[in-house]
Amino acid sequence: MNKYRIDFKNIEWETPDKGVKQKIFSKGNQSVRLLRFYDDFIEENWCTKGHIGFVLDGEMTIDFNGKTLRYKKGDGLWIESIEDNKHKAIIAKGTFVELIFFEKE
């Protein structure tokens, strides 16, 4: 990697949970995370973390405590880290989603 490019193809995939793979590049207190969620991913608990990102491919639905929104290729996400924004990702059978998240630690 040079200082101006993140070479995701040379970063190994990690599998932090069933149905999800990720590649992470971190520098200082910031990171860029490439994620793939598959239809066997089940989010058991509500997530209260904030997310800023972009859907690169595929589609998903996010349940915001009973209100659902569909995200597809080309959509951006801006979810602030507050209790009212608790959410769960839902991946429909036979589909997947690939996202990129920009995060501060």
PyMOL commands that set and color helices and strands:
alter all, ss='L'
color gray80, all
select helices_A, chain A and resi 8-10+83-85
alter helices_A, ss='H'
color red, helices_A
select strands_A, chain A and resi 14-17+20-27+30-38+51-64+67-72+76-79+88-90+96-104
alter strands_A, ss='S'
color yellow, strands_A
deselect
rebuild
show_as cartoon
